[in-house]
Amino acid sequence: MPLAGILVSDFDGTISRKDFFDLVRARWPIPRDEDPWERYVAGEITHFQALARIFSRIRCTEAELLALVDQMEVDPCFASTVHELQRRGWEVVVASAGCAWYIEQLLAGAGVSIRVFSNPGTFHPETGLVMSLPPASPFFDPGTGVNKLEITRDALHRSDCVAFAGDGRPDIASSLLVPAERRFARGWLAEELTARKEGFVGFDSWTTIRDTLLC
């Protein structure tokens, strides 16, 4: 079947309802003046460094961490949407500045098989979730680990019909590469696009993405 199009999607807050790092920060609170995320927002450290430091504070068993991962709540219509897109000739790719450790767990649980570009990680109860940079990746970025912009550009080289879905700060540049009718946004990304007077398709369910792309 010829390639109908490519959907590049963020994971945390886009495929899942909640961000893993928000759940981790709630479970293992960090004083505001020591919070790596606040330092990232202030431009003092990179996005990757912030997440890696937050994830390294995890102290629990693997079973307890997997239970926390389940609380991310993958969109109930995500799997059926991906399967329908694939049946119609679409390729779906995850581009995430988070960690492949929990992403792969959730995708497997949802019965979804798609390419994932993310930061590798290993878990141990005494060291937490240790996230690593992927320097061998063709889309490596030292600031986030994964260069979503280059992943989206690669998709545009391979198909004339590319869509992007996201919700966070690392998603803005990639989202602006695709036309407004295939630019899916919520959360921070939707607010930023609105502030820039850029068009987008807001979504609360993956059925919106399915119905828009397969109309």
C-alpha positions as CSV (number, residue, x, y, z in Angstrom):
1,M,0.0,0.0,0.0
2,P,1.4,3.5,-0.9
3,L,2.2,5.8,2.0
4,A,-0.9,7.9,2.6
5,G,0.7,10.2,5.2
6,I,2.8,10.4,8.3
7,L,1.6,11.5,11.8
8,V,4.4,12.5,14.1
9,S,3.2,12.7,17.7
10,D,4.5,13.7,21.1
11,F,3.7,11.2,23.9
12,D,3.3,12.7,27.4
13,G,0.2,14.8,27.5
14,T,-0.6,14.0,23.9
15,I,-1.0,10.3,23.7
16,S,-1.4,10.1,27.4
17,R,-3.6,12.3,29.5
18,K,-0.9,13.1,32.1
19,D,2.8,13.7,31.9
20,F,5.0,11.2,33.6
21,F,7.2,13.9,35.1
22,D,4.2,15.6,36.7
23,L,3.2,12.3,38.4
24,V,6.8,11.8,39.6
25,R,7.0,15.3,41.0
26,A,3.7,14.8,42.8
27,R,4.9,11.5,44.3
28,W,8.4,12.7,45.2
29,P,8.0,16.5,45.8
30,I,10.9,18.8,45.2
31,P,11.3,22.2,47.0
32,R,10.6,25.0,44.4
33,D,14.1,26.5,44.8
34,E,15.6,23.1,43.9
35,D,13.1,22.1,41.2
36,P,15.0,21.1,38.0
37,W,11.9,22.0,35.9
38,E,11.9,25.6,37.2
39,R,15.6,25.8,36.3
40,Y,14.8,24.5,32.8
41,V,12.1,27.1,32.4
42,A,14.5,29.8,33.5
43,G,17.0,28.6,30.9
44,E,19.6,27.4,33.4
45,I,19.7,23.7,32.4
46,T,18.5,21.7,29.4
47,H,15.1,19.9,29.1
48,F,17.0,16.6,29.2
49,Q,18.9,17.5,32.3
50,A,15.7,18.6,34.1
51,L,13.8,15.4,33.3
52,A,16.8,13.2,34.1
53,R,17.2,14.8,37.5
54,I,13.5,14.5,38.3
55,F,13.4,10.8,37.3
56,S,16.5,10.0,39.3
57,R,14.6,10.9,42.5
58,I,12.3,8.0,42.1
59,R,12.5,5.5,44.9
60,C,10.1,2.5,44.8
61,T,9.8,-1.0,43.4
62,E,9.4,-1.7,39.7
63,A,5.8,-2.8,40.3
64,E,5.0,0.5,42.1
65,L,6.5,2.5,39.3
66,L,4.6,0.6,36.7
67,A,1.4,1.3,38.6
68,L,2.4,5.0,38.5
69,V,3.0,4.7,34.7
70,D,-0.5,3.4,34.3
71,Q,-1.8,6.6,35.9
72,M,-0.6,8.5,32.8
73,E,-3.9,7.2,31.1
74,V,-3.3,6.5,27.5
75,D,-6.2,8.1,25.5
76,P,-8.9,5.3,25.2
77,C,-9.2,6.0,21.5
78,F,-5.5,6.1,20.7
79,A,-5.0,2.4,19.8
80,S,-8.1,2.2,17.6
81,T,-7.1,5.5,15.9
82,V,-3.5,4.2,15.2
83,H,-4.8,0.9,13.9
84,E,-7.3,2.7,11.6
85,L,-4.6,5.1,10.3
86,Q,-2.3,2.1,9.6
87,R,-5.0,0.3,7.7
88,R,-5.5,3.4,5.6
89,G,-1.8,3.6,4.7
90,W,-0.6,6.1,7.4
91,E,2.7,5.8,9.3
92,V,2.5,6.9,13.0
93,V,5.7,7.9,14.7
94,V,6.3,8.9,18.4
95,A,8.8,11.7,18.9
96,S,9.3,12.2,22.6
97,A,11.8,14.1,24.8
98,G,10.7,11.8,27.6
99,C,11.9,8.3,28.3
100,A,11.4,5.2,26.1
101,W,11.2,3.0,29.3
102,Y,7.6,4.0,30.1
103,I,6.5,4.8,26.6
104,E,7.3,1.3,25.4
105,Q,5.5,-0.2,28.4
106,L,2.3,1.8,27.6
107,L,2.4,1.1,23.9
108,A,2.8,-2.6,24.4
109,G,-0.1,-2.5,26.9
110,A,-2.2,-0.7,24.3
111,G,-1.3,-3.3,21.6
112,V,0.3,-0.6,19.4
113,S,3.4,-1.2,17.3
114,I,4.9,2.0,16.0
115,R,8.4,3.6,15.8
116,V,9.5,5.4,18.9
117,F,12.2,8.1,19.0
118,S,12.9,8.9,22.6
119,N,15.6,8.7,25.3
120,P,16.5,5.3,26.6
121,G,16.3,4.5,30.3
122,T,16.9,1.8,32.9
123,F,15.2,1.4,36.2
124,H,16.6,0.3,39.5
125,P,14.9,0.8,42.9
126,E,18.0,2.3,44.4
127,T,18.9,4.7,41.5
128,G,15.4,5.5,40.1
129,L,14.8,5.8,36.4
130,V,18.2,6.6,34.8
131,M,17.6,8.3,31.5
132,S,20.4,8.4,28.9
133,L,21.0,10.5,25.8
134,P,20.8,8.6,22.5
135,P,23.9,10.0,20.6
136,A,23.7,7.3,18.0
137,S,20.2,8.4,17.0
138,P,19.9,10.0,13.6
139,F,17.8,12.6,15.3
140,F,20.0,13.3,18.3
141,D,19.7,16.7,20.1
142,P,21.9,17.5,23.1
143,G,19.2,19.7,24.7
144,T,16.3,17.3,24.6
145,G,17.9,14.0,23.5
146,V,15.5,13.8,20.6
147,N,15.2,16.4,17.8
148,K,11.5,16.5,17.0
149,L,12.1,19.2,14.4
150,E,14.4,16.9,12.4
151,I,12.0,14.0,12.8
152,T,9.2,16.1,11.3
153,R,11.5,17.3,8.5
154,D,12.4,13.8,7.7
155,A,8.7,12.9,7.5
156,L,8.2,15.8,5.1
157,H,10.9,14.5,2.9
158,R,9.2,11.2,2.7
159,S,5.6,12.3,2.3
160,D,3.6,15.3,1.1
161,C,1.0,14.7,3.8
162,V,2.4,15.1,7.3
163,A,0.5,15.8,10.5
164,F,1.9,16.7,14.0
165,A,0.3,16.3,17.4
166,G,1.7,17.8,20.6
167,D,1.1,19.7,23.8
168,G,4.4,21.0,25.2
169,R,7.3,23.4,24.8
170,P,9.5,21.1,22.7
171,D,6.6,20.8,20.2
172,I,6.2,24.3,18.9
173,A,8.8,24.3,16.1
174,S,7.7,21.0,14.7
175,S,4.1,21.9,14.8
176,L,4.8,25.0,12.7
177,L,6.2,22.9,9.9
178,V,2.9,21.3,9.0
179,P,-0.3,23.1,7.8
180,A,-2.8,24.3,10.3
181,E,-5.4,21.7,9.3
182,R,-2.9,18.9,10.2
183,R,-1.5,20.7,13.3
184,F,-3.1,19.1,16.4
185,A,-2.5,20.8,19.7
186,R,-3.7,21.1,23.3
187,G,-2.2,22.3,26.6
188,W,0.7,24.7,26.5
189,L,1.2,24.2,22.7
190,A,-2.4,25.3,22.0
191,E,-2.0,28.3,24.2
192,E,1.3,29.3,22.5
193,L,-0.1,28.8,19.0
194,T,-3.1,31.0,20.0
195,A,-0.8,33.7,21.3
196,R,1.1,33.6,18.0
197,K,-2.2,33.7,16.1
198,E,-1.3,30.4,14.4
199,G,-4.1,28.1,13.4
200,F,-4.4,24.5,14.7
201,V,-6.9,21.8,15.4
202,G,-7.6,21.5,19.1
203,F,-8.3,18.0,20.4
204,D,-9.4,16.3,23.6
205,S,-9.7,12.9,22.1
206,W,-7.7,11.0,19.5
207,T,-11.0,10.5,17.6
208,T,-10.6,14.2,16.5
209,I,-7.2,13.3,15.0
210,R,-8.7,10.2,13.3
211,D,-11.8,12.0,11.9
212,T,-9.7,14.9,10.7
213,L,-7.0,12.9,8.9
214,L,-9.4,10.3,7.5
215,C,-12.2,12.6,6.4
